[in-house]
Amino acid sequence: MQPRYVHIKTKLLDAIETGAMKPGEQVPSENQLAQLHGVSRMTARRALSEMVDEGILMRSQGLGTFVSDHRPMSSMLEIKSIRDEIEHRGHAYTNQIRLLERTFANADIAQRLAIPVGSDVFHSIIVHCENALPIQFEDRWVNPQWIPDYLEKDFTAQTANYYLNQVAPLSQADHSVEAVLVSPEVAKALLIQSNAPCLKVTRRTFTGIKASDNPSANNVVSHAVLYHPGSRYRLGGHLEF
């Protein structure tokens, strides 16, 4: 027989997953749950506290406990590996390597990487999955001056962002977010309808170190465009003043 606090958690989870309780809706108080399930207030508190810790519920001081927006949230204030984000939530990370190639920089990519038009660049497309469901389509262009062996790396074992930060530690980033409709190729890879809204994160990263073998190299490491299904992902963060 399962512990009583687990029984309460199961009932609340069932209500959330079936839509009977929706994001932002207030859940019963500790006293109400204790009376409803015939348990002590301490048992009810444990059930609620664990669900808050797991991100399923959120507490608002003086107001009560509410159902969280269940979409995973990525920080806008720091750059993390998508794998670290997913595994931090206790979920399984996998990816699909769609493209790894050496090509030539067109005018747009050359400008973003601060290199001459026609220069060699590395191009990768990787789809990142959480519990086997696509959550990010990563289209990345890398400056070979910094990562000459980029195409030789096994990105099923570590993400491109993680490896780039190990070789050329990031010091700055240009970062923008917008809502978009994506191309049929991206929609198909993310398993969404072509008219489904996505979050597009455009990010250019810089390193603060100097290339020992090429002192004239600029400090732009990569330019990446990251697409996330709007129904599965959100961006946010906590600020203190």
N, C-alpha and C positions, 0 to 999 in steps of 0.2 A: 504494500500500500504506500503510495507516494506521500511525502510530508505535506502538511496542510498548506504551508506557504507556496509549495510548488503547485498545488491544486488551484490556488487563487491565481497564480501567474498564468496557468494554462487557460483558465476561464477568461482572463483579461486578454490574453493573446488571441484566443478564438474570436472574441468580440471585435478586436482590431482587424484581424485578417479577413473576417467576413464582411467588414464594413459597418457592423453594428455600432462601433465606436470609431469616429473619424479623427484625423489629425487636427489638433487644436481643441478637441472636446475634453471637458473635465471628467476625470474618473472619480469613482466614489472615494470618500475619505477613509482613513484607517478605521475610524469608529464604525462607519457604514459597512465596510468590508468585514469587520470583525462580527458584527451582528448578522450580516447576510450569510456568512459561512460558518458561524458558530465557533469562532476561534478567538484567541486573545488579541488584544490590540498590538502586542509585540509581534505576533505572527503575521498580521496584516501589514505591519510596518516593514517587516523583512521582505515581503513580496513586492511592495512598492519600491523599496530602496534598491533591490536588485534590478528591477526593471528600469529605474532611473539610471543606474550605473551602466546598464547595457544600451542606453540610448533610446529605449522604446518609449519611456515616459520622461517628462521633464517637470521639475518643480518650479513654482513661482512663489517667492516668499510672500506670505500673507494672503495668497489667492487660492492655492491648492496645487494639485498634480494633474497634468494634462497629457494627452497622447501627443507624442512628438511627430513632426514631419519625418516619416520613415526613410526618406531618400538619403543615401550617404552624403556627407558634407565634406568638402575639401576646403582647406584654409585659403583665403585670398592673401594672407599676410606672410606666408612662407612657402617655399617650394619643397614638396615631399615627393618621394618615389611613390607612384600609384600602387606598387606592390606593398610598400610599407603601410599605406592608408588602408588597403583592403585587409591585410593580415592583422592590423591593429584592431579591426572590427571583429576579429575572430573568424573571418571568412576565407575561402580558398581562392588563391590567385592562379590564373593561367593566362597565356597569351597566344596570339596567332601572328606569326611573322609573315606579313604580306609582301614585303619588298625590302631588299638590301642591295643597293647598287651604287656604283661610281658613275657620275654623270657630269654635265657641264652647267655652270651657273648662268641662268638667263638674267636679264636686267634686274628683275625684281629680287631674286635670291642674292645676286651679287651685291645689290644695295644693302640688303638686310644683314649680310655677313661681312660687309665692308671689304669685298675682294673684287678683282677685275672681272668683268663679264667674260664668260668662257672658261673661267678657272675650274679646275677639278673640285667637285663637292661630293659628299656622301649623302645619300638619300635613303631614308628608311620609313616604312609604314608598318606599324604594329598595332594590333587590336588587343586591348587589355580587358580581361574578363573577371568578374566577381561571382563566385559560385557558378561558373560556366556561362554567365550572362554577360554579353559585351557591355562595357561601361565607359570605355574611352577609345577613340580612334586617334592614334598619334601619327601625324605626318611631320617628320623631322628632317631638317637639312643641317649637316654638320661640316664645320670648317676643318679640312684634313690637316691643316697646319698644327692643330692641337691634338687630334686623335688619329694618327696615321693608320692604326690597326683597327679602326672602328668596324669595318666590314667583317673582320675575323672573329668578333666576339659572339658568344652564345647568349643571346638576349632572352632565351627561355629560362636561363638561370638567374640573370640579373637584368634590371631594366636599363634602357639606354641612359636615362637621366641619372641613375645611380652610378653607372660607370663613368659618365662624363664628369661627374662631381668628384670622383676619386682621382681622375687623371688631371683635370684642370679645375680645381675647386672654384665654385661660383662665387662671385663677389657682388654682382649686380644683375638686375633683370628688368627688361621692359615687359609690361604685363597688361593685357586688355581683355575684357570679357564682353561678349555680345550675344544676343539671341538670333539664331539663323535657321533657315531651312537648308538642308544639306543636299549634296549631289546623290543621284541614285546609287553610286558606288559606295558612298559612306553609309547611306541608309541601309543598304543590303548588309554591309559588314556589321552594323550595330543592331540588326534585326528589328528595325522600326519601319513605319510607313514613311514614304518620301515627304509627306506633308507634316510630319511630326516635328515639333520645335526642338532645337538642340541648343546647348550652351557651347559657344566657340571661344576657347581661350587661346590667344596668340601670345607667344612668349619668346623673347630673345634674351639669351643669357651671355654673360661676360665673366671672364676670369681675371683675378687680380695678379696672377703670376706672369712671369716673362718666359717665353720659349727659349731655352738655352741654346738650341740648335738653329734658331731663327729669330734673332733679336728684333727684326723688323716686323714680325707677325703682329697683327692687330689682336685685340683681346676679346673679340666676339667668338664664342664657342659654337653656338647653334641657334637655329630659328625653328620653332615648333608651332604647329597648329593642332590643337587638341579639341576634338568634338565629343560631347557627352549628351546622351539622350536626356532631355529635360525632365522626363517622367521618372528618371532613375538617379538623378544627380543634382546637387546644389552646391553653392559656394557660400562661405561665411567665415566668421571668426569672432574672437572676443577681444575687445579693446579696453584698456584701463587708462584713466586720465588722472 
